[in-house]
Amino acid sequence: QVQLVESGGGSVQAGGSLRLSCAASGTIVSFRINAMGWYRQAPGKQRDLVAVITRFGATSYADSVKGRSSISGDNAKNTVYLQMNSLKPEDTGIYYCNLQYNGRGYWGQGTQVTVSS
């Protein structure tokens, strides 16, 4: 059983920063983790990719967050982090952690990020 536990969401003013964390637990074999990432779902919209990091450290970002966000991982802890800076109101949404593991995808429960102007 694989579980993802997210933390770090909250409410901030525009221009502020937040750091999201997602830890994978359960029967995890680290070398079978293909990638971990973060998706955002704004109210009334679909869930979109924000950033992803592969087991080998390659990263990819949505254009909307490039230059303002940084994704990193700790392989020993099976944890991924998303540092978000210069936050904008349009960054508001529920942020979901995603794990690609052993050919399957897993989702966290989501953490709310609210950015006020």
N, C-alpha and C positions, 0 to 999 in steps of 0.2 A: 504494500500500500504506500503510495507516494502522496505526501501532503506538502502544500506550499503555504507558508505563513508570511504575510506581508505586514509591514509597519512603516510609519514615517509620514503618513498623510496628514493633512490638516488644513487650516485656513491661514492664508497670508495675504498681505497687500501686494499689489503689482510692484515688481522690482525685487521682491524677496526671493528666498531660496528655500528649498526643501530637499531632503535626502530620503529616498524610499529604499527599503530593504526587503528582500524576499529570501527566505531560507527554505530549502527543500529538505524534507525529512522522510524517514521511512527506510525501506530497503533500497538504498541508493548505491549504485556502483558508479563511482565518479567518471570512469572512462566511457560509460554509456550515456552520459549527458552530452547531447549534441549542441544544445544552445539554451540560453535563458534570455528572456526579454520582458519588456513592459509594453502594454497596450493601454490606450485610453478610450473611454467611452463617454462622450459628452451627452447631455440630456437630449433624447430624441434622435441620436445619431448612431452610426454603427461603430463597432470597436475597431480602432485603427492602431497600427504599430507605431510605437514611439521610438524604441531603441532595442537592439538585440546584440548579444555577445555570444560568440561560439566558444566551444571548449578550448579552442586554440587562441582565443583572445581577439579574433577579428570582430569588428564592431560595425554597426550600421544604424543610421538615425533617420527619422522622418525629417523632411526639409524644414518643417515648422519649428523644430527644436535644435537644429544644427547650430553649433557655436554657443548654445546656452545650456546644453545638457551633456552629461558624461556618464556612460554606463561602465561598470567595472564588476569583476567577479572575484570571489575567493574560492578556488577549487577545493581547498581543504575543508571549508565549511559549507560547500554546496550552496553558496549564497551569492546573490547578485544585488548590486546597488545602482540606484539612479540618482545622480546629483543634478538637480534642476536649479538653475540660476536665472536671474532676470525674468522671473515669472510674469506672465501676462494673463489677463482675464480669460483669454481663449484657451489657456492651458487647463481650465477647470474641467473636471470630470472624475469618473471613477477609474483608477489605475489598477490594471490587472497584471499580475505576474504570470508568465507563461514558461513552462519547462518542456523542452523537447527531449524526451528520454526514451531510449531503447525503442525508437520507432513510434512512440505515442506522444500525444500532447496533453499537458496537464495545466489547469488554471487555479490560481489562488481565488480567494473570496472577494478581492478587490479592496482598495483603500481610497477614500474620498480626498480629492485635492480641490480646494476652492480658492481662487485668486480674485480678490476684490480690487476694483479700480479706485 
